[in-house]
Amino acid sequence: MKKEIIKYTAVFFTLIAVFFTYSVLVCLLPTENIKKNIKKDANSMFEVGDYPYAIINKKQYQMDDFTDALILNINYSIDKKKPVRSVMLCEWSIYNYASPQQDLIRFTNDEKPDETVNYVRYWHGNSFLLRPLLLFADYSFIRWILYTVSSILLLILGIKLHKNLGMRKTAAFMFGLLCVNIIVTQFSIQFFPVITLSTIACILMCKYFKDRKKILLISFIFGCLTAYLDLFTTPLLVCGLPLLVYLSLAEEDTFKNRFLTLILFGFLWAIGYFFTWASKWGLATLLTDINVFENAFNQFIRWSDNENYSRFHAIIVNFNLLPIVVINLIFILLLPLVILFFNKKAIKTNLLLLIVAALPYLWYIVIAKPCWWHWWFAYRTQAISIIAVLFIFINFISWNKLIQSYDRCKMFFLNSKK
């Protein structure tokens, strides 16, 4: 136990050192091309508005160009002469009564801002990940880079899942992602980190699911990476999706081992996530004149306040964005097969999947206010629940009995024709 604590502590401080060093180094990059590429797309972003729709004019397809404009503004504001301050404060320039796109246009046209504000609570790893790309590409082209990378990763995941879980569960997994319009996240700087980290974690789970120590270390590392790269969009996906892959791959292990791994996986992910986030508060408090712990605490109080709505309402508004009719149709088609070819051996595995399926709704209850505010993208966390319930239905069907029954019916039909 002591060795494990030392190992995880060493990994944590190594990651924090890497995050800090990388962020500072990219702030030292030449700014001329970066500013030119940011300026190139400022006007086109304004033309489509803060929240354009990717495919269909519905909330489920809404982009977050509002936050993408802030991310570009942060990159434009970075002072290479003060890289540590730039990393710690993540400042951007604003103009009274202007949208983020208008702010960006006026700032890139060298207008003096009315105010410079900071976004100090987060690491903003997505901003620093973007910065090297801005050296040679504008915002529009970077979107296609993000789409290409995420598509390749999803393709690799699909191949890995098909090899390890078969066609049925691979189709169920991809269907769950389609139900939350995962394609929208592939074109967004704001959303890209979570889907990418989730996909990579699932791919690694396919490879290391038999090695419990590696699985738990992966969970911890990806919790840290989520806190560094994500701006609190749908971080739970990075924990829940690989958990579903693990539980499906490790069905031959004992219930006790799988349950313990599930608990430790979630716990270590949460520890990595929270302490990485808190490390930014600590570093920023030490290196600037801002008490970021007080800032974070005040924000937490605002998040916890649910005076104008119920926590149950946070669940409802997110749930209502799912394609309920299509999902119910799939369940209705599978239910007769469950009844006719019930597989009681799957009960223990399905209990574990049910625990994971409940995680998004526990998340909505605990973190109700931001999930209510940002329901149009927070609803994607429910991909975990959709996939988990589909896996439960698939597990409850004895497919061997179904095939045998089909063969008997086929033979009877052929004999009756003779």
GISUL-V330516 format. One record per residue. PHI is phi in radians with two decimals (none if undefined). D_FIRST is the distance of its C-alpha to the first C-alpha in Angstrom with 1 decimal. Layout:
phi->(PHI,PHI)
d_first->(D_FIRST,D_FIRST)
//
This chain:
phi->(none,-1.08,-1.10,-1.15,-1.09,-1.09,-1.10,-1.19,-1.12,-1.12,-1.09,-1.06,-1.19,-1.12,-1.12,-1.08,-1.11,-1.14,-1.03,-1.14,-1.11,-1.05,-1.05,-1.15,-1.08,-1.24,-1.24,-1.54,-1.11,-0.99,-1.64,-1.03,-1.17,-1.06,-1.16,-1.13,-1.23,-1.20,-1.10,-1.02,-1.85,-1.05,-1.17,-1.16,-1.14,-1.11,-1.11,-1.59,1.61,-1.17,-2.32,-1.23,-1.70,-1.30,-2.29,-2.10,-1.35,-2.38,-0.99,-1.08,-1.92,-1.37,-1.49,-2.09,-1.20,-0.96,-1.28,-1.03,-1.14,-1.11,-1.10,-1.18,-1.10,-1.06,-1.14,-1.21,-1.47,-1.04,-1.83,-1.13,-1.38,-2.28,-1.13,-1.14,-1.07,-1.08,-1.18,-1.26,-1.60,0.84,-1.45,-2.50,-1.76,-2.26,-2.21,-0.99,1.10,-1.97,-1.41,-0.99,-1.18,-1.14,-0.98,-1.13,-1.07,-1.19,-1.19,-1.24,-1.63,1.15,-1.32,-1.23,-1.24,-1.26,-2.79,-1.97,-2.03,-2.05,-2.23,-1.40,-1.22,-1.79,-1.26,1.07,-1.04,-1.13,-1.15,-1.34,-1.16,-1.25,-0.99,-1.08,-1.17,-1.18,-1.12,-2.24,-2.48,-1.55,-1.02,-1.08,-1.21,-1.08,-1.02,-1.21,-1.10,-1.05,-1.10,-1.13,-1.08,-1.16,-1.16,-1.08,-1.12,-1.15,-1.12,-1.05,-1.07,-1.03,-1.12,-1.11,-1.13,-1.09,-1.16,-1.68,-1.99,1.60,-1.15,-1.07,-1.29,-1.11,-1.09,-1.11,-1.10,-1.18,-1.08,-1.05,-1.21,-1.14,-1.11,-1.90,0.91,-1.08,-1.07,-1.07,-1.24,-1.33,-1.87,-2.12,-1.08,-1.14,-1.62,-0.97,-1.00,-1.17,-1.15,-1.21,-1.11,-1.06,-1.14,-1.10,-1.08,-1.16,-1.07,-1.13,-1.12,-1.07,-1.48,-1.98,-1.07,-1.50,-1.84,-1.07,-1.10,-1.21,-1.04,-1.19,-1.16,-1.02,-1.01,-1.11,-1.09,-1.29,-1.11,-1.13,-1.09,-1.09,-1.13,-1.29,-1.66,-1.76,-1.81,1.03,-1.59,-2.31,-1.07,-1.09,-1.03,-1.21,-1.63,-1.25,-1.14,-1.12,-1.08,-1.11,-1.11,-1.04,-1.08,-1.35,-1.43,-1.76,-1.11,-1.40,-1.29,-1.24,-1.03,-1.06,-1.11,-1.20,-1.12,-1.11,-1.11,-1.01,-1.11,-1.16,-1.04,-1.12,-1.13,-1.19,-1.08,-1.12,-1.11,-1.06,-1.11,-1.18,-1.24,-1.17,-1.08,-1.12,-1.10,-1.15,-1.07,-1.15,-1.11,-1.17,-1.15,-1.27,-1.73,-2.29,-1.72,-1.89,-1.49,-1.27,-1.09,-1.15,-1.03,-1.15,-1.11,-1.09,-1.17,-1.09,-1.08,-1.12,-1.12,-1.34,-1.28,-2.17,-1.08,-1.67,-2.82,-1.69,-1.13,-1.10,-1.12,-1.07,-1.19,-1.08,-1.14,-1.30,-1.10,-1.19,-1.48,-1.32,-1.34,-1.02,-1.06,-1.14,-1.10,-1.12,-1.07,-1.08,-1.13,-1.13,-1.21,-1.44,-1.02,-1.03,-1.19,-1.11,-1.17,-1.35,-2.25,-1.12,-1.92,-1.22,-1.18,-1.53,-1.03,-1.13,-1.08,-1.23,-1.09,-1.17,-1.12,-1.14,-1.06,-1.16,-1.06,-1.40,-1.00,-1.01,-1.35,-1.15,-1.07,-1.10,-1.24,-1.27,-1.88,-1.16,-1.14,-1.11,-1.24,-1.35,-1.06,-1.86,-1.02,-1.25,-2.14,-1.12,-1.08,-1.17,-1.00,-1.23,-0.97,-1.04,-1.18,-1.08,-1.12,-1.07,-1.19,-1.09,-1.06,-1.08,-1.06,-1.10,-1.15,-1.35,-1.70,-1.43,-1.21,-1.12,-1.13,-1.11,-1.15,-1.07,-1.12,-1.11,-1.09,-1.14,-1.12,-1.13,-1.13,-1.08,-1.13,-1.15,-1.17,-1.20,-1.24,-1.25)
d_first->(0.0,3.8,5.5,5.1,6.3,8.7,9.9,10.7,12.3,14.3,15.4,16.5,18.5,19.9,21.2,22.7,24.4,25.7,27.0,28.7,30.2,31.4,33.0,34.8,36.0,37.6,39.3,41.1,42.7,46.5,47.6,51.1,50.2,47.4,49.8,52.6,50.5,49.3,52.9,54.1,52.5,52.8,56.1,55.2,52.1,54.4,56.9,54.4,53.0,49.6,48.6,50.5,50.1,48.8,50.8,52.2,53.2,50.5,47.5,45.2,46.4,46.3,45.1,43.6,45.9,45.8,42.2,43.0,45.9,43.6,41.2,44.3,45.5,42.3,42.7,46.3,45.5,43.0,44.4,43.5,44.6,41.9,39.0,36.3,38.3,39.0,35.3,34.4,37.4,38.3,41.8,44.7,48.4,50.1,53.7,55.0,55.5,54.3,51.9,49.0,51.2,54.2,52.0,51.0,54.6,55.9,53.2,53.7,57.4,56.7,57.7,56.4,53.8,54.3,50.7,47.4,44.4,40.7,37.8,35.1,32.4,31.4,30.3,33.2,31.7,34.3,37.0,35.7,35.1,38.7,40.1,40.4,42.1,44.6,45.8,47.7,47.7,48.8,47.2,49.1,48.1,44.5,44.4,45.5,42.8,40.2,41.9,42.1,38.4,37.2,39.7,38.6,34.9,36.0,38.2,35.3,33.2,36.1,36.5,32.9,32.9,36.2,35.0,31.8,33.0,36.8,39.6,39.3,35.8,36.4,39.6,37.9,35.2,37.9,40.1,37.5,37.4,41.2,41.4,39.8,42.0,39.3,42.1,42.7,39.3,40.1,42.9,41.2,39.3,37.9,36.6,35.9,32.2,30.8,32.7,31.8,28.0,28.1,30.1,28.0,24.7,26.6,27.9,24.4,23.3,26.3,25.1,21.3,21.3,20.3,17.2,14.5,12.1,15.3,16.5,13.7,14.0,17.7,17.5,15.8,18.3,21.2,20.5,20.9,24.0,25.5,25.5,27.0,29.7,30.7,32.9,31.6,33.7,31.8,28.2,26.9,28.4,25.7,23.2,25.5,27.4,24.6,23.1,26.5,26.6,23.3,24.4,27.7,26.4,23.9,26.4,26.1,22.5,22.1,22.5,19.3,17.2,19.3,19.1,15.3,15.5,18.3,16.6,13.4,15.9,18.1,15.6,14.1,17.8,18.9,16.4,17.5,21.1,21.3,19.7,21.8,24.8,24.2,23.8,27.4,28.5,27.1,28.6,31.9,32.2,31.7,34.0,36.7,38.7,37.2,34.8,32.9,30.6,33.8,35.1,32.0,32.1,35.8,35.3,32.7,35.3,37.9,35.6,35.0,38.8,40.4,43.7,45.9,44.1,41.8,38.3,39.8,42.3,39.4,38.6,42.2,43.2,40.3,41.0,44.7,44.2,43.0,45.7,45.7,48.8,47.5,44.1,45.9,48.2,45.4,44.0,47.5,48.0,44.8,45.1,48.0,46.0,43.1,45.6,47.5,44.7,41.8,38.6,36.8,34.0,32.8,32.2,28.4,27.9,30.3,28.5,25.5,28.0,29.7,26.6,26.4,30.2,30.0,27.7,30.7,32.6,29.8,29.6,33.4,33.3,30.6,31.9,35.5,37.6,36.7,36.6,40.1,41.4,40.1,40.6,42.5,39.3,36.6,37.9,36.4,33.0,34.6,34.5,31.1,33.0,36.0,34.1,31.9,35.0,36.8,34.0,34.3,38.0,37.7,35.3,37.6,40.4,40.9,42.2,43.4,45.6,46.8,47.9,49.5,51.4,52.5,53.7,55.7,57.3,58.2,59.8,61.7,63.0,64.1,65.8,67.5,69.0,70.5)
//
